[in-house]
Amino acid sequence: MTELPPYWLRDNCPCAECRDPRSGQKLFQINELPDDLAVAASEETDGRLEVLWSDGHRSRYPLEWLAEESEGDGRTEQGKRLWAAADFARGIPEAEWAAYLTDPAEQAAVLAAVRRSGFAVLRGVPTVERQVLRVAESFGYVRVTNYGELFDVRVEPDPNNLAFTSVAITPHTDNPYRDPLPTLQLLHCLENSATGGDSGLVDGFRAAAVLREESPEDFAVLTGTPVPFVFRDRRTELRADRPLIDVDALGRIREVRFNNRSIGTLRGSRERLDAFYAAYRRFAAITLRPELQLTFRLAPGDCLVFDNTRLLHARTAFQQDGHRHLQGCYADLDSLSSTLAVLHRRAAALDDLAALFAGEGAGEYLGEEVTMAEHMLQAAAAAEAAGAPEHLVAAALLHDVGHFFDKRGQGSLHGRDLMRGQDNRHSDTGADWLARWFGPEVTEPVRLHVAAKRYLCAVEPDYRARLSEASEYTLRVQGGPMDEREAADFARLPGAEDAVAVRRWDEQAKVAGAPTPDFGHYRPLLAALMR
């Protein structure tokens, strides 16, 4: 591993001296590192690379992290599913709105489909006006344009855009005359009783990849020619000069802007214009190939969410023998990607917690007749039965996770230290570990639950008399009952009342064989509280 470039390695040092532990942001400038920086010594141990630097600094890197491959930002063709219509013969990516709202896994699946395939449809979205804004706000922010925060797609008496007529609209991307352009579009069907008016999608990245394969010269022309896209009406004038197909520095397709209605007048030499129009016509013909066109009909309550930097959308003509009314809005991929990443991060954290309950949690609980997991699940069940708010149910469930770690957050059953007469300060360790995902409403009752036992033993003598033998032993190790001043100081702490409630459930949760829900029962509650 030490063949890695030293400045790269040091620039990525994860220690608290180099990065803020809360935000992860770097605390130094790259030019502040020594000009002669070098690795003085290194050692691989316990799944980590430990490096001593020539300036005396020490860094520790997880070997698994060092071996990771770069995934990029997810915006190029790399990692996308480039598709043709037949790929959705079994159905398009879809979900019920109610399930999407209540199940983080369902929401993650929908957002992942938009990222990977470019679109998804939510079914059963209430057919009330402005509901499309609620859909956008479920994962990000509405992008306001000259059309407003939302727009109505229906026949208008004085349209400023062909979308507001009943004529057919060929495959295109929206707003190519903006820079940056809205990267997501949402269309919510309120009514669709007219004959015709079916929706269509074409994977622009797939069409561009076909062009690159069939005619590399034309592909090069379209990626290298800035095209003027223009929009004008009585109140607006917009222009952006961008290529029809945009690629990143590595040549990977990153964006498609394709809208024949909005291309302005391209200027240049005869040779340049001939080359452009030959390539433009070839690309346009590819987008119209039947095998690339996915056609479906939006029903009332359907909301289509799609990537406007990638997918070309279309509409067949419709008769005015009924009504067709969609409401649309724009949003951005970065907010969708952010929400998806957070959902994945939360799911991974919940998986880690579930693994603790199933693994280390199956071990003994400090001399009691229940396991660690049984104890915590019983505490959560007691909180739930008492009608406690969700943050206290979570605190009761997680109050003893600190027994699984040492003060550095390294795994092992460090609760055994407590039974050997050494205070492992598991309440602080657990609260600090949980603070990566939960706010103080959850972590502070965890942090204070040991202090709450000492407090209760000071102010309620009969409470101490009810302690189990093991709990009486750990009380003495943890400092014994508080004195009068300590108890008064504790009672004034902001989280003291919640910590006392968690402590009472803690003492109840030591009944061998008591039935409880499993950890999975609490996943939705924990997911809703995670930040």
TORLUMFI-367219 format. One record per residue (C-alpha): x, y, z; residue in one letter. Coordinates in steps of 0.1 Angstrom, whole numbers, padded with zeros to 4 digits, always signed. Example, Ala and Ser with C-alpha at 12.3 -4.5 7.8 and 13.67 -1.06 7.14 Angstrom:
REM TORLUMFI-367219
+0123-0045+0078a;+0137-0011+0071s;
***
This chain:
REM TORLUMFI-367219
+0000+0000+0000m;+0029+0024+0006t;+0035+0027-0031e;+0005+0050-0031l;+0014+0087-0038p;+0023+0103-0004p;+0004+0135-0010y;-0027+0116-0020w;-0024+0094+0010l;-0019+0123+0034r;-0046+0144+0018d;-0070+0116+0026n;-0060+0111+0062c;-0092+0105+0082p;-0080+0115+0116c;-0097+0143+0137a;-0066+0165+0133e;-0070+0165+0095c;-0108+0164+0092r;-0137+0178+0112d;-0153+0147+0128p;-0188+0160+0123r;-0187+0173+0087s;-0157+0153+0074g;-0143+0185+0058q;-0105+0190+0057k;-0088+0212+0082l;-0057+0220+0062f;-0047+0234+0028q;-0027+0211+0005i;+0002+0236+0003n;+0006+0234+0041e;+0020+0199+0038l;+0058+0197+0039p;+0076+0199+0005d;+0096+0168+0014d;+0067+0147+0028l;+0075+0110+0029a;+0064+0078+0047v;+0087+0072+0075a;+0072+0038+0085a;+0041+0018+0078s;+0024-0013+0091e;-0008-0033+0082e;-0026-0044+0113t;-0063-0052+0123d;-0075-0044+0088g;-0058-0010+0087r;-0027+0006+0072l;-0009+0027+0099e;+0015+0053+0085v;+0041+0074+0104l;+0049+0104+0083w;+0083+0122+0081s;+0068+0152+0099d;+0057+0130+0128g;+0020+0128+0120h;+0003+0094+0122r;-0025+0082+0099s;-0047+0051+0100r;-0066+0040+0068y;-0090+0011+0065p;-0076-0014+0040l;-0111-0019+0026e;-0113+0018+0019w;-0079+0019+0002l;-0090-0009-0022a;-0122+0009-0033e;-0127+0018-0070e;-0139+0052-0080s;-0176+0053-0088e;-0177+0088-0101g;-0207+0111-0096d;-0231+0088-0113g;-0240+0113-0140r;-0223+0097-0170t;-0231+0066-0190e;-0208+0047-0166q;-0230+0028-0142g;-0262+0036-0161k;-0285+0010-0176r;-0287+0019-0213l;-0320+0005-0226w;-0343-0001-0255a;-0380-0005-0253a;-0379-0043-0252a;-0360-0042-0219d;-0392-0032-0202f;-0414-0059-0217a;-0422-0071-0182r;-0430-0037-0169g;-0416-0003-0162i;-0401+0009-0129p;-0431+0018-0107e;-0443+0020-0072a;-0474+0029-0052e;-0473+0064-0038w;-0484+0053-0004a;-0457+0026-0002a;-0431+0051-0015y;-0440+0075+0013l;-0439+0050+0042t;-0412+0025+0032d;-0376+0038+0029p;-0366+0008+0008a;-0394+0015-0017e;-0384+0051-0019q;-0348+0041-0025a;-0358+0017-0052a;-0378+0044-0071v;-0350+0070-0068l;-0324+0043-0078a;-0345+0035-0109a;-0344+0072-0119v;-0306+0073-0114r;-0299+0040-0133r;-0327+0038-0159s;-0336+0074-0161g;-0372+0072-0150f;-0399+0057-0127a;-0437+0061-0124v;-0454+0066-0091l;-0490+0053-0091r;-0519+0065-0070g;-0506+0100-0064v;-0538+0120-0054p;-0553+0137-0084t;-0554+0171-0069v;-0537+0202-0083e;-0502+0210-0071r;-0496+0175-0059q;-0467+0172-0083v;-0449+0197-0060l;-0453+0173-0031r;-0437+0145-0052v;-0407+0167-0060a;-0404+0178-0023e;-0403+0141-0012s;-0367+0139-0025f;-0355+0174-0032g;-0365+0209-0042y;-0386+0224-0070v;-0367+0243-0097r;-0387+0275-0105v;-0385+0287-0141t;-0403+0313-0162n;-0431+0288-0163y;-0435+0291-0126g;-0430+0265-0099e;-0453+0243-0118l;-0469+0243-0153f;-0501+0229-0168d;-0498+0206-0198v;-0531+0210-0216r;-0545+0228-0246v;-0542+0265-0241e;-0560+0292-0262p;-0528+0312-0267d;-0499+0288-0263p;-0462+0300-0261n;-0451+0264-0265n;-0462+0235-0287l;-0465+0214-0255a;-0497+0234-0247f;-0514+0222-0279t;-0528+0188-0290s;-0503+0182-0317v;-0477+0153-0316a;-0444+0161-0299i;-0414+0142-0311t;-0387+0130-0286p;-0369+0159-0270h;-0354+0172-0238t;-0369+0202-0221d;-0353+0237-0216n;-0321+0231-0235p;-0318+0269-0237y;-0310+0271-0200r;-0275+0266-0184d;-0278+0249-0161p;-0309+0232-0174l;-0334+0215-0151p;-0320+0180-0147t;-0353+0163-0136l;-0388+0167-0149q;-0420+0154-0132l;-0454+0150-0150l;-0485+0142-0129h;-0516+0131-0147c;-0548+0146-0134l;-0570+0136-0164e;-0565+0117-0196n;-0598+0109-0213s;-0589+0122-0248a;-0582+0098-0277t;-0544+0097-0281g;-0520+0116-0260g;-0498+0086-0251d;-0464+0093-0235s;-0431+0081-0249g;-0395+0079-0237l;-0362+0074-0255v;-0329+0067-0238d;-0308+0095-0252g;-0276+0080-0238f;-0285+0047-0257r;-0292+0067-0289a;-0259+0086-0285a;-0240+0053-0279a;-0256+0039-0310v;-0244+0069-0330l;-0209+0065-0315r;-0208+0029-0326e;-0223+0034-0361e;-0206+0067-0370s;-0178+0078-0347p;-0172+0108-0370e;-0207+0121-0365d;-0205+0115-0328f;-0173+0136-0327a;-0191+0164-0346v;-0221+0165-0322l;-0199+0164-0291t;-0176+0192-0304g;-0202+0217-0318t;-0218+0242-0295p;-0254+0247-0307v;-0274+0278-0299p;-0306+0269-0281f;-0330+0298-0278v;-0364+0306-0262f;-0383+0339-0266r;-0417+0350-0256d;-0431+0384-0245r;-0415+0382-0211r;-0385+0359-0215t;-0354+0355-0236e;-0330+0326-0229l;-0300+0312-0247r;-0274+0285-0240a;-0247+0273-0264d;-0241+0237-0257r;-0235+0205-0278p;-0263+0181-0285l;-0242+0154-0269i;-0219+0164-0240d;-0191+0142-0227v;-0169+0144-0197d;-0131+0147-0197a;-0128+0109-0202l;-0151+0109-0232g;-0181+0094-0214r;-0216+0106-0224i;-0229+0129-0197r;-0257+0149-0211e;-0280+0150-0242v;-0298+0182-0253r;-0321+0175-0281f;-0350+0198-0291n;-0356+0207-0327n;-0381+0234-0316r;-0354+0253-0297s;-0323+0252-0319i;-0314+0287-0331g;-0293+0296-0361t;-0259+0279-0361l;-0232+0299-0379r;-0200+0288-0394g;-0183+0276-0426s;-0200+0256-0453r;-0179+0226-0444e;-0187+0229-0406r;-0224+0233-0412l;-0226+0204-0437d;-0209+0182-0412a;-0231+0193-0384f;-0264+0188-0403y;-0253+0153-0415a;-0246+0143-0380a;-0277+0160-0366y;-0300+0142-0391r;-0283+0108-0384r;-0288+0113-0346f;-0324+0124-0351a;-0332+0093-0371a;-0317+0071-0344i;-0340+0086-0318t;-0370+0077-0339l;-0361+0041-0343r;-0391+0021-0331p;-0370-0003-0310e;-0357+0027-0289l;-0392+0042-0283q;-0409+0032-0251l;-0446+0041-0253t;-0472+0040-0224f;-0503+0058-0213r;-0504+0078-0181l;-0536+0073-0161a;-0550+0097-0136p;-0528+0095-0104g;-0496+0085-0123d;-0466+0107-0118c;-0437+0102-0142l;-0402+0113-0128v;-0374+0113-0154f;-0339+0125-0160d;-0341+0155-0184n;-0304+0154-0192t;-0307+0119-0206r;-0342+0108-0216l;-0361+0123-0245l;-0398+0124-0239h;-0426+0125-0265a;-0463+0126-0269r;-0487+0113-0295t;-0513+0137-0309a;-0547+0136-0293f;-0582+0145-0302q;-0602+0171-0283q;-0630+0146-0276d;-0620+0144-0240g;-0596+0161-0216h;-0559+0156-0211r;-0544+0175-0182h;-0510+0170-0167l;-0492+0192-0142q;-0455+0193-0143g;-0425+0208-0125c;-0388+0207-0126y;-0363+0195-0100a;-0326+0185-0099d;-0307+0153-0099l;-0283+0164-0073d;-0311+0165-0046s;-0325+0131-0058l;-0290+0116-0056s;-0284+0132-0022s;-0316+0117-0009t;-0308+0083-0023l;-0273+0084-0008a;-0287+0092+0026v;-0313+0064+0023l;-0285+0040+0014h;-0264+0053+0043r;-0293+0049+0067r;-0300+0014+0055a;-0263+0005+0059a;-0264+0019+0095a;-0295-0001+0103l;-0280-0032+0088d;-0250-0026+0112d;-0273-0023+0141l;-0293-0054+0131a;-0260-0073+0129a;-0251-0062+0164l;-0284-0074+0178f;-0280-0107+0160a;-0243-0111+0167g;-0227-0096+0198e;-0263-0090+0211g;-0267-0128+0215a;-0241-0128+0242g;-0246-0126+0279e;-0259-0094+0295y;-0237-0086+0325l;-0247-0116+0346g;-0285-0113+0339e;-0307-0141+0327e;-0313-0124+0293v;-0290-0117+0264t;-0279-0082+0255m;-0303-0081+0226a;-0332-0095+0246e;-0326-0068+0273h;-0326-0039+0248m;-0356-0052+0229l;-0375-0056+0262q;-0366-0020+0271a;-0380-0008+0238a;-0411-0029+0241a;-0417-0014+0276a;-0413+0021+0262a;-0437+0013+0234e;-0463-0001+0257a;-0460+0030+0279a;-0469+0052+0248g;-0435+0068+0248a;-0426+0091+0219p;-0406+0075+0191e;-0373+0091+0201h;-0375+0075+0236l;-0385+0041+0221v;-0353+0044+0200a;-0332+0054+0230a;-0346+0025+0251a;-0338+0001+0222l;-0302+0014+0217l;-0293+0025+0253h;-0267-0003+0258d;-0250-0004+0223v;-0219+0011+0240g;-0212-0023+0256h;-0202-0035+0221f;-0174-0010+0216f;-0144+0005+0233d;-0139+0042+0235k;-0125+0043+0199r;-0156+0026+0186g;-0139-0006+0179q;-0160-0037+0182g;-0159-0063+0209s;-0180-0071+0240l;-0165-0044+0263h;-0194-0048+0287g;-0173-0076+0302r;-0149-0049+0314d;-0177-0036+0336l;-0182-0069+0352m;-0145-0071+0360r;-0148-0039+0380g;-0137-0014+0353q;-0162+0013+0343d;-0163+0011+0305n;-0183+0043+0302r;-0206+0026+0278h;-0232+0053+0279s;-0208+0079+0265d;-0193+0054+0240t;-0228+0044+0228g;-0241+0080+0225a;-0210+0091+0205d;-0213+0061+0182w;-0250+0068+0176l;-0245+0105+0171a;-0234+0097+0135r;-0270+0091+0127w;-0293+0103+0155f;-0298+0137+0171g;-0296+0145+0208p;-0332+0136+0214e;-0320+0100+0210v;-0283+0101+0220t;-0287+0122+0253e;-0310+0097+0271p;-0285+0071+0261v;-0256+0092+0274r;-0273+0099+0307l;-0290+0066+0314h;-0261+0054+0337v;-0262+0088+0355a;-0300+0084+0358a;-0295+0051+0377k;-0271+0068+0402r;-0297+0097+0404y;-0327+0074+0411l;-0308+0055+0437c;-0301+0088+0455a;-0336+0102+0454v;-0357+0070+0456e;-0342+0046+0481p;-0367+0019+0472d;-0355+0021+0436y;-0321+0008+0447r;-0338-0020+0467a;-0353-0033+0434r;-0320-0035+0415l;-0309-0069+0404s;-0277-0083+0419e;-0257-0075+0387a;-0272-0040+0385s;-0263-0033+0422e;-0227-0045+0414y;-0224-0022+0383t;-0238+0007+0403l;-0209+0005+0427r;-0184+0003+0398v;-0200+0033+0381q;-0197+0055+0412g;-0226+0046+0434g;-0256+0068+0442p;-0252+0106+0436m;-0247+0129+0465d;-0271+0157+0471e;-0253+0182+0449r;-0247+0158+0420e;-0284+0148+0421a;-0295+0185+0419a;-0271+0192+0390d;-0284+0161+0372f;-0320+0171+0376a;-0313+0204+0359r;-0298+0188+0327l;-0320+0192+0296p;-0323+0154+0290g;-0326+0143+0326a;-0363+0135+0325e;-0360+0114+0293d;-0329+0096+0307a;-0348+0087+0339v;-0377+0073+0318a;-0352+0051+0298v;-0336+0040+0330r;-0369+0027+0344r;-0375+0007+0313w;-0339-0005+0315d;-0345-0020+0349e;-0378-0037+0338q;-0360-0054+0308a;-0345-0084+0324k;-0372-0111+0323v;-0360-0144+0308a;-0382-0155+0279g;-0404-0124+0278a;-0419-0120+0242p;-0408-0089+0223t;-0408-0077+0187p;-0376-0083+0168d;-0352-0056+0157f;-0369-0054+0123g;-0401-0041+0140h;-0382-0010+0149y;-0364-0003+0116r;-0390+0021+0102p;-0391+0040+0135l;-0353+0043+0135l;-0351+0052+0099a;-0376+0081+0105a;-0354+0095+0133l;-0321+0092+0115m;-0306+0124+0102r;
***
